[in-house]
Amino acid sequence: MTHLFGGLEAGGTKFVCAVGTGPDDIRAEARFPTTAPAETLHHTIEFFRQHEGLAAIGVAAFGPLDLRHDSPTYGHITSTPKPGWMNADIVGPLRQAFNLPIGFDTDVNGAALGEWRWGAGQGLDTLLYLTIGTGIGGGALVGGKPIHGLVHTEMGHFRLPHDVQADPFPGACPFHSDCFEGLASGLALEKRWGAKAETFGPNHPAWALEAKYIGLALMTVICTLSPQRIILGGGVMGQQHLFPLVRAETQQALNGYVQSPSITQHIDEYIVPPALGGRAGVSGAIALAHMALG
């Protein structure tokens, strides 16, 4: 018997709902802007009600999130700066509407899971998915399962070496100023250079600096998590010319310390774009539904 799953990619700008079994079998899809929580979740529930026979629903959401099953606020978005969404309950309304297993995780953990199941992470035990867009976030899998702990990983917010003489930009993060996200997110690029990154040509000086910061960040996660592959998604990484620069900066930052052929000889196959492309997020949500069903 083939089960049918619902997937919700709950983004800060838009919600993407889909029904299917995986990225190659999406039978229905809907997109709508992220407005107020009640309105947006109403549209979500109405979409899934149109499709009978769902076995489970998976939700890959922007955060921060409460993922602790024993917490009274499990399934909530917590301290988000998005107006109206702080402490919004995502899982509760879905549980009230559908008597189904519901998988719930961060958007980046969902994308990592989708890539592990169907994309660039197939056959691996450890995997890192990093999205570099308006903000920066990371999802990591060990043994095919997302890493959870005290809360969830916040890889956009660790500190990087910041040479303020070479780069006097103070940073764009409202919490930490010049953390990774504060220096290298799409928002940081726009604030530093006074224009959106997609308007920069391949030779714009922004890209060399961006690659340096990403390379330093990847050195940190390689030394900390030792993933077997790193997948870089998000709008900033849509600039394909950035990948060779990032690979070179990562090797330079590691300075020969990690002696793995994946890094020393095959880095083009180690730091890669998402194989699922724009479907990584909603595919990850469907993968979370698979996991919720068991």
N, C-alpha and C positions, 0 to 999 in steps of 0.2 A: 504494500500500500504506500502511495506517495502522499506525504503530508503537504499541506499548503500553509504557508507562513505569512504573517504580516510583519512589515518592517517600517519603523519610523526613524528617520534621520531628523532629529529635532535641533535645528540650527538657530543661531541668534538672529539671522536674517530671514530664513525661510524654513518651513517644515516640508519634508519630502516623505510621502507615504507610498508604500508599494506592497503588492501581494504577489507571491511567487514562491519558488523553491531555491532560487539562487540568481546570480547575475545574468545567467544565460536563459533564465525562465522567469521573467517579470511579466505577469499577466495583466496588471493594472497599476497605474501610478498617478499620483496627484501631488501638486505643489501649491503652497499658499504662503503668504507672508506671515512672519511671526509678529502677531499683534499682541493683544492682551491674553493672558493665559487661558481664561475661560473661553474666549472666542476661538482661539487657535486649537485648543483641545476639543472643542465642539466639532470643528471641521474634521479633525483627525478621527474622532469616534464615528461621525457620520460616514466617512470614507470606508472604514473597516466594516461597518454594519451592512454595507452594500455587497459584502463578499462572505458568503456562508462557507462553513467547513474549515475555517482556520484552526490549526492545531495549537498555535502559540503566536505571541506577538513579541517582537524585540524592539527596544528603544535605545538608540545611540544618541545621547543628548549633549548639548553644550553645558558647561558647568560653571563653578564647582558643584559636585553632586554628593548626596548622602547615599553611599552604597552599603551601609551596614544593615544587614537584615534585622538585627535586634534593636534598631534605633526607631524611636517614634516618628522620626522624620525620614525614614527610608523612602527612597523614590522621589525626594524633593531636590530641586535646584536650591543651592544655599546662598553663598555670598556673591552672587553675580552682580556686576555693575549695570546689567541691562535693566532699564527702568520697568518696574512692574513685575519682574520675574524673581526677585529675591524671595526665597522660601516657597516658591511655587511647587505644588504637588503635581507630579507628572504621572506616576504609577497609580495613585489612588483612583482618579477618574476612570482610567482604563480598566482597573480591576472591578469597579462598580458596573461598568458597561458590559464587560465580557468575563465570563467564567472560564478563563484560559490561563495557562502559564505565561508569565511576562518576564522577559529578560531585560535587564536595565544596566547600562554602563555608560562611560564617557564616549563621546564621538570618536576620539582617537583610539581607545581600546576596541571599539566596534570596528573601525577601519582596519586595525591590526588583525583582528580576528577574521574579517572578510578576506584580507590578503593572504592570511595563513591557510584558509580553507580553499580558496579558489584562485588566488593570484600569485604575487611574487614571493610569498612565504611558504608555498607548498613544500611539504617534506621536511621542514625545519622544526627544531625543538624550541629555539629562542629567536625572537624577532622584535625589532623596534620599528614603530611607525611614528614619524614626526611630521606634523603639519605646520608649515610656515606660511601664514596668511596674514589677515588682519591682526591676529594674535598668534601665539606659538604654543603647541601642546604636544605631548608625547604619550603613546600607548605602547606597552611592552607585554609580550607573552612569554611565559615559561611553561614548557610542557603543553603548549596549546591553550593555556588559560591566561586570562589577563591578570596582571599583578594588582592586588589590592592590599591595603594595610591599614594604617591609621585612618587615612582617607583614600586618596588615589594619587597617582604620580602627577606632579606639576613640573614637567621638564622645561617649561618655558621660563621658569622663575629662578633658576640657579644663576650664580654670578659668573661673569666672564672677566678675564683680564681686559681692562679698559684704559688704553693709552689716551688720556684726555688732551695731550698735545697734538697727537695725530688725528684724533676724533673728538673735538670739544663738545659734541652733542651730549646733553646731560641725560638723555634717556626718556622714553615715553611711557614707562610703566607707572601707574598711579600709586602702586604699593612699594616698588623697589627701584624706581628710576632706571638705572642702567643694568638691569638683569638681562638675560638672553632675549626675552621678549621686548624689553625696553630698548635694546640696541638693534635688533635684527628683524622685528616683525614688519609687516607691510605698513602699519601705522607709523612705526619708527622711521622707515624709509621716507614716507611722505612728509613727516614733520622735519626730518633732517634736511631734506633736499628741496622742500617746497613744492613738490609735485608727486603725483601717483606713480608708483614704480612701473606700471605697464607702459608709461610714456617714455621711459628711459631706453636709449639705444643700447646695443650689446657692448659698446665701448665706454659707456658711462662709468665714471669712477665709483659709483655706488656699488657696483657688482663685486669689485675686488675686495672692498671692505666687508660687504655682506658675506662673501665666501669665507673670509678670515674668521668672522664671528661664528658662522655655522661650523667651520672646521674645528674651532676651539670647543664648541659645544659637543660635537661628535666625539672628540677625544675624551671628554668627560664621561659620556654615556658608554663608550667602548670600554673604558677602564673600570666603570662601575658595574655595568650589566653584561658585558661581553656578548652582545647579540651576534647571531650567525649571519644576519643581514639587516641593513638599515634601509627603510623605505621613506623617501622624502616626498610628501605631498603638500597641497595648499597652493594658493594663488601665486605666491612669490616663486615657488619652485616650478611654476608653469614656464618660466624662462629657462629653456633647455640648455642654453649656453652656460648656465650657472653650475650645472653638474660637474663638468671637468674641473672648474675652479674649486669647487667644494672638495672634490676627491683629493686634489693636490694639497689643499690647505689641511685636510685631515691627516694625510701622510706626514706633512711637515710638522704639525702639532704633536703627533705621536713620536716623531724623531727616532723611528726604528725600535721603539720599546716593545710593541706588541708584534712578535714574530710569527704571524700567521700568513700563509700564502694568500688568503682572502684579501688581506690588506697590502702586502708587499708586492704581489704579482697580479691579483685579479680584482682590484678595487672597483673596476667598472661593473663587475657583477655583484659587488658587495654593497655599494651605495647606489640605489636605483630608484626610479620613479614608480608609482603604483601601477601594477599591471591592470587593475580594474578601472583606472582612470577616474572619471567623474562618478562612477558607480561604487567607489570604495565605501562611501558612507552608508548608503542605503543597503548595500550588500552586507556590510558589517551588522546593521540592524537585523537583517534576516538571519545572519549567522548567530546572533544573540538569541533569536527565537528558537533556532535549532538547539542551542545549548540549554535553553530553559525547558524544552521538552525532554531533554536528556538523551 
